[in-house]
Amino acid sequence: MVNDDLEQHRSMRLRDYAITQALARLETERPGFTPEAIVASICAYEEEGNIAHVLEKMPESVNGEPYTTLVVVDGGDDRTAEIARSFPGVIVIEFPVNLGHGIALQVAYRYSVRHNVKYVVTLDADGQNDPSEIPQILAPLLADAADFVLGSRVLGVDKTTDNVRKLGVRFFSFIMNRMTGSHITDTSTGYRALRVTMLADVVDRLRQQQYQTSELLITCLKRGWRVSEVPTEWYARVSGETKKGATWIYGFRYARVVFGTWWRER
């Protein structure tokens, strides 16, 4: 037990050091930079074949308002960060090592809280989400009709071909709805809009290094924040393969996070 505690402490210190280095580099690259009230956050790990495709499709404004595009590069050995930096106005936080998708999201959330951002939209770096839909994802927040908006491929159109994963989306939505008393069709989507005051309330409760989607959603629901959905189109990856691993492994790990978070927040 003592050795486990020491290893966990060492791992956390190394993680915090890597994050500090990444934020220090950002400050060097963009001294005194202040993001807009709306931030579009893209977490990317070895997506050099896809990130340009996503950034090229980012809208000029959101409902006439300026916004900041933030790319959090979760380590890796390819040109993802270099390509993202080549786009004018794009802000890059680049981890020196891979820390996990959940940690990358937490850093984006904390960055937004610290800089008094009002709204964050998260989308994938693999081209599965259409950036032109950002205004409709954000609309319920701007209308003060929700605090957390999910882009649902079930209510919209899912153009991917993995029927097992499609079944998994519906299965986990059913389980989480039973757990939380909600009526959500797509609980595993990464395309979402978040009120930053909500993030300030929940970010310190997040623990997952990888499968944070369900952890964030369950935590927000249990703490009384308003969640809604809008239809979205879901596309196949532009190139490359998913980093989530085999479907059954992903399903097992996702289920463990779902039940673990529900037990913690019950």
Secondary structure as GFF3:
##gff-version 3
##sequence-region A 1 266
A	DSSP	alpha_helix	2	29	.	.	.	ID=ss1
A	DSSP	beta_strand	38	44	.	.	.	ID=ss2
A	DSSP	alpha_helix	51	56	.	.	.	ID=ss3
A	DSSP	beta_strand	68	73	.	.	.	ID=ss4
A	DSSP	alpha_helix	80	85	.	.	.	ID=ss5
A	DSSP	beta_strand	91	94	.	.	.	ID=ss6
A	DSSP	alpha_helix	101	114	.	.	.	ID=ss7
A	DSSP	beta_strand	119	124	.	.	.	ID=ss8
A	DSSP	three_ten_helix	131	133	.	.	.	ID=ss9
A	DSSP	alpha_helix	134	142	.	.	.	ID=ss10
A	DSSP	beta_strand	148	158	.	.	.	ID=ss11
A	DSSP	alpha_helix	163	180	.	.	.	ID=ss12
A	DSSP	beta_strand	192	195	.	.	.	ID=ss13
A	DSSP	alpha_helix	196	202	.	.	.	ID=ss14
A	DSSP	three_ten_helix	203	205	.	.	.	ID=ss15
A	DSSP	alpha_helix	212	222	.	.	.	ID=ss16
A	DSSP	beta_strand	227	234	.	.	.	ID=ss17
A	DSSP	alpha_helix	247	265	.	.	.	ID=ss18
###
